Amino acid sequence: MPKLRVDPDKIQKVLTNLLANAIEATGENSRIRVATAACNGWASISVADNGCGMSAEFIRQSLFRPFQTTKKKGVGIGMFLSKMMVEAHAGKIEVDSQPGKGTTFHVLLPIHKEPS
């Protein structure tokens, strides 16, 4: 089993944010999937939904910028803070999205190698 050096509270906040966003993006026939994997020195946690999706332009220009939101009641700092928390763990966050089809976020965290 891979070992990660993370602050569990911070990673929980990231996952809570991703799940809350997925819930808000989906409607009555919502489907949200959480998966984990390990590959090439990275542990991956993916959150996928079949919601409204995002345009490539929004992802490129606004997604991880503070105070940018598409939500009526949002303030636009959740994804910015999530990205900062993941990067503070030497990780990265990636997104695949298509308008009208859904979004998948991949949180990638480095696997800690045990000394031989």
Secondary structure, DSSP 8 states (H G I E B T S, - for coil): --B----HHHHHHHHHHHHHHHHHH--TT--EEEEEEEETTEEEEEEEE-S----HHHHHHTTTSTT--SSSS--S-HHHHHHHHHHHTT-EEEEEEETTTEEEEEEEEE-B----
